[in-house]
């Protein structure tokens, strides 16, 4: 389904953090147009507002993963967790396209001043949680920190079934998690793209195969859906797995490596397609509980979300654009040509 011009105009009337991605991924704008919009993120809207929240010591909210004073406070007993500390703030700035030069000195400040709440470990070395390490890996590569030792941590901490689990290091699980595996894959891909270091590619491919073997949605043991969360789409997604989030990763990986979509993604694509509204939008899910600096999506739960509509549209455009059409499709069905997926 082609994107309605009214929906495209609605998407373009957005914060620069979203607008430049709409221009690049949906509107077919030339690089000089979307790059100009991306540059505005440094000084306007979400990007500028979050940059202004940085503490003099390089952190946000006084902490690495949690804000200062979180443990033992009343906030610790509230649902969810706060999303305002350093790791989350840097992840948002990176995802929005802020230029690293806007954070000059942050690498050094965090090395000197920021320690993980787990065992007081130094920031750029990561800790034991694979999701936290994946965020740190991607952010370090983006800002130019030396995170090569952290990159090497990932292959050695893959589980026997092929993926990762944040609970494995504490001995609470020996089986991979969809959530943890996707976060690891996103971090590894970002690291490779930004540094050119392909030493982690085999580990990433192995983790991707773990998900593909399960067709992105199902348990390997029973073939049943792994959980309701796969169909729960929300922005900001933070760390959660969904059919939409995992397809957006595979889209990025395929474009980076020049690969076609894998046919085993078809059920997840159908899930995303079914969630699209008749007008071409996707609806905001239930926002994750916890303190934020400011709302990042103007849509309330159940209302059309610009962020989800951007992501859903580009995922389906990528998938549909790779399918054989017309005579090519007929030839593929006769066995005379290879299909575009697989």
Protein Blocks (a to p, Z undefined) as FASTA:
>chain_A
ZZdfklmmmmmmccfklmmmmmmmmnopafklmmmmmmmmmmgcjllmmmmmpcfkopah
hiaklcehkgopaklmpghjdfkbmklmmmmmmmnopafklmgoklmmmmmmpccfehoi
afklopmbfklmmmmmmmmmmnopafklmmmmmmmmccfkopacfklmnopacbdcfklm
mmmmmmmmmmmmmnopaklmmmmmmmmmmmmmnnopacfklopafbfklmmccddeklac
cfklmmmmmmmmmmmnopacdfklmmmmmmmmmmpcfkopacdddddedddfbdcbfbdg
hiacfklmmmmmmmmmmmmmmpcehjlmmmmmnopaccfbZZ
